[in-house]
């Protein structure tokens, strides 16, 4: 089909003003928060599930590839349209359709920001547990596609643990409901598969989530260490003691400096590492747990600790953590964030190995990560105008993934494979595993039009 | 030497010599031509590779506690009994995970964990956890009352290893809590009832034994009081690990329209101070809605109390065992309606409601086909498609035949069937739902 005919048909479905087709407009959608770039063929703004279904049906019939996109905060190139595919932009589908407190459920459209849902729930005494650092701008549709995590996932699980249903536009354009307000639908856990499938198996147009009551008390502490490895060991010791805090987050000196210069969160500039520890739940017994944690910190050579005195101080500590990725813009024009995960006890070894990789490739590497989950986020800083440096960055990134795999972990904890980590997949999967994934993809999307070229490396 | 059991399909054989899974298959009306019980992954792989080459059908089974969760074929060439694969493969107390072979029972796992260091546990408590294997629990997506605090298989399983329909080794997930590398087969295979591969081992999250545990045992006289109490409990800050409702026979002065009273068992775990405070607050809260009862401390007390509520009284003899899930607030109403249905159909049975999850277990025994059919028809009226799920756990094959589609037909056509055809092209494993 000719380009102008495709344009005409898309405009018929969503309206003339809701299709971008000029190169200058399309350029805005050629990238996400990863490093790869590809200009889309068109960008289509949809407002309803029916429009999404019609667009997909048309593209499927014509064999034109497409990718759904929310805010584009994806960190692995998952929302980059390959082969000039069509971007189906969902950010205008941004209504909270229902908050059902008695059943502890909410139904939202995919373009709702994670934080918008949290803000709607908070006054009601409820919250939605997954809280990616990008929650101010990342959409719940994107969180669904990537199985997003966040600091509080240590205790409460990642996105897939909180999704109970979804309306999904299948790769051929049919709309189906999976799951619902009742739990345990019969058959294989299709929803568990779709969450985190990076939009390669369908597009969620309504999402039904579990919501939780807000805890009675939250206690946030900051522990300052003289080196990163001690902070990592502390995390491992806390969990193995049987204490599961709501969060355990670590930031190293480089990140502390960037955050403090950017937003003055109150982190000590002379610290080599800070560990944010948050307990939540009933107030009874919490002081005793906090005391035990302090003892574990002391055993691991903590320099000092302090508690957030009030909600404002707590918010500041979190603002620093959540703003960390953005803050590194002060240090370098670009960064590659790795997302490997290791068993918690391997954190000190992983951090030490990451440091050596930075030295080997002569690259600055900052660390800010979900320590309780063993989910590393080394940020390799560079200037993308320097091609030679960029090449070193890619090699360093792959080496870090390899380290995580060798330590018994995996190559992505929460950011997805996208295009960026395709080469790393054989580090953690056999041929038969990858073939099974490819067979599944082909079964659901035989024409290969739904966000192709992601997740599974070419055989 | 692999135990190898051959028996003619026309004869049930000596049930006493068979394992519960194979015996169960036959008793539910499946003709089993042969049974094998591998003791390790390699042996299982060889069996499946041969089955693939010989175009044989294979039905994986464990303790036989949830055989009807998937499709029961009329006959199978080979029942592959996983209970010989019953080893702990790796225990990592510092990272709180355990890798076990599929044939270990949940009680065996918990016995092992309790004896490690300061003591650990796996919070999976479906009915019959003394016989339910971890592989079968995974394949049937089974859970129990403690899902309230700890979640289900989706929340607990970190990795899975298995053998595909060609006899090749496969593995997904791993030992980390977070993992988004590739398609999440670790989750997709939950509830697949052996239709896509043989699961040989899983990696699961485990927890340290809590400092303190308690069981609050309450009685409510009417459904209205029960509903008000449960709503108040849900909106309180209390954090029970399990809440399970059973019914008690009515007595003089009982006002509930179904003529029953309600026993509510609530488990708390955690720091001693938190448990103590919750016991006190809960009894006070229950009293506000007419609930009377007491609180007892101790882990065994809590576990046995919760378990006694969901475990069927017996485990043999024309069973009809269903799991029914509805939106949370509808739980008590449907629970009472189910009790009335059982009564109307003249069936004896046991029921339990995991109230904060909207999940019920209904167990009846000595159920004849006609009674079961009538009951199922009424159940479909009570819980229409789209409002909840009625999932057979144990039921005669003949009854399942007339059940109708258990999965939305569009989902079957768009997803399950094409996936089945791709992953198991020769139909080694049983059909997919």
Interface residues (C-beta under 8 A of the other chain):
Chain A: X101 X102 X103 X104 X105 X125 X146 X147 X149 X153 X154 X157 X158 X160 X161 X170 X172 X174 X176 X177 X178 X180 X181 X182 X183 X184 X185 X186 X187 X188 X189 X190 X192 X193 X195 X196 X197 X201 X213 X215 X216 X236 X239 X240 X241 X242 X281 X282 X284 X285 X286 X288 X289 X341 X342 X343 X344 X345 X370 X373 X374 X375 X408 X409 X410 X411 X412 X413 X414 X415 X416 X417 X421 X425 X428 X429 X430 X432 X433 X434 X436 X437 X439 X440 X441 X442 X443 X444 X446 X455 X456
Chain B: X69 X92 X93 X94 X95 X96 X97 X118 X141 X143 X151 X152 X154 X155 X164 X168 X169 X170 X171 X172 X174 X175 X176 X177 X178 X179 X180 X181 X182 X183 X184 X185 X187 X188 X189 X190 X191 X192 X195 X196 X207 X208 X210 X231 X234 X235 X237 X238 X239 X270 X271 X272 X273 X274 X276 X277 X278 X323 X325 X326 X327 X328 X329 X357 X358 X359 X386 X387 X388 X389 X391 X406 X407 X408 X410 X411 X414 X415 X416 X418 X419 X421 X422 X423 X432 X433
